[in-house]
């Protein structure tokens, strides 16, 4: 497809390390600090607790390798949308990306608010610790990161690397210190299993998949990565291996210090672990860690989402303004402003974390499964031959997609209303696509 008249080429300025840090922060947002309690309550005992984290980690690694090959074969701006459009058509691609766009904006806002909730008690006097203060901190965080990314993609990437590095140091420091110093939980403190093993494992897998999710969206930075064909697989696989290792290390710390029952009773297990390890002052440390983790996730989302709008504008379903890239900063002004709206507008409409989790998991797993399936089309067409080829094809991608669909079905069974809402949002993308195509499509010029 030829570029639209108003389009501006995107110059590759990111290194494999930059993209690995984006992978890390897209995955490690708030989940590892908030979901262990939900996993423990669903698992019911220690073996199932570990089995859920390990199973979800291995399946997510298979998913990372699947997307590494897709990204290597298809290194495009907004590749997460573009590959579906080229393989299955622009209509389903727009519908999937429409649902993904709303979910990512609302999810980033939710993470910013959770981070603010933990920072406010340690930086403000007691009489100032109000919901308005949390709102102000969350809003300030989002606006500051938007302003930083507006300066250019490299300043945004530098901030991402710093936040990711601090996050890694804090997680490793907390986990290793807890394993070495924290008193062990009393034996037998657990959660009484009330369901069959298969149901407990499936219930525990839902929050685990949420905690591991996000790596697939780095496909949107395909055009920004230098030598993407060779470096993209290393970036996404390397980032996920770091995530899995850190998650297992931190969960060992949780279980040894708190026991499965203590994890289940602690909505913020990391805070409880810090108190058990360092005493009351530990809560301050972990509150700062959660805030930095939240900021890293929000920044990573701001960094990659506008590239998806670029691809949609190339197909003529968004205004051509989304194709304009500042040649100096490599920033899409219209794309950044639109994502800011999707992040700030839903801020007042968010419900509980658990409700948000069920919606995200149901919608996200269906979308990821659809995008992952494009690997079969790309291989059949021999698109991008000469790049990375994952081992275990086609068995491993099939196993990955089947696992995603099973998790989506389980999430739907937990709360069908949220599943139906996800379907409704997906279906509203169809009339919006038709309207956008009619209003914004680029008409080819006549040859004279």
Secondary structure by P-SEA (a helix, b strand, c coil): ccccccbbbbbbcccaaaaaaaaaaaaccccccccaaaaaaaaccaaaaaaaaaaaaaaaaaaaaaaaaaaaaccccccaaaaaaaaccaaaaaaaaaaaaaaaaaaaaaaaaaaaaaaaaaccccccccaaaaaaaaaaaaaaaaaaaaacaaaaaaaaaaaaaaaaaaaaaaaaaaacccccccccccccccccaaaaaaaaaaaaaaaacccccccccccccccccccaaaaaaaaaaaaaaaaaaaaaaaaacccaaaaaaccaaaaaaaaaccccaaaaaaaaaaaaaaaaaaaaaaacaaaaaaaaaaacccccccccccccccccaaaaaaaaaaacccccccccaaaaaaaaaaaaaaaaaaaaaaaaaaaaacccccccccccaaaaaaaaaaaaaaaaaaaaaacaaaaaaaaaaaaaaaaaaaaaaacbbbbbbbcc
